Amino acid sequence: MIRVFILAIAIYAQPLVDEDVLEPSVRNEVDRALTLTPSNDFARASASIKEGKVDFGLFGLTNGVSKTDAAISIVSSQRSDGRWYSGTNDVTSAAAAILMWSCH
């Protein structure tokens, strides 16, 4: 009986994971992706964040997506040249804006 009680307390006491706070490993990948982003696109992304214009739709995401899920999706689709594409369209500024949003 005591073992069950201790187990129940241990399970209950586990901290809940907040999907809107990036884990250190995910944050490192986001930071790395942003350092590979061309400076002009980075500047445009910064302006988009300040204006509150983040375009999730380009990546099939909704504005209700968790920051962790958005960051993982965007980081994993970055190309080796530091850019993101949707078909043949360069959407690097929008991707960088989503990554910046995920860090705040």
Buried (B, 14 or more C-beta within 10 A) or exposed (E): EEEEEEEEEEEEEEEEEEEEEBEEEBBEBBEEBBEBBBEEBBEBBBEBBEEEEBBBEBBEBEEEBBBBBBBBBBBEBBEEEBBBBBEEEEBBBBBBBBBBBBBE
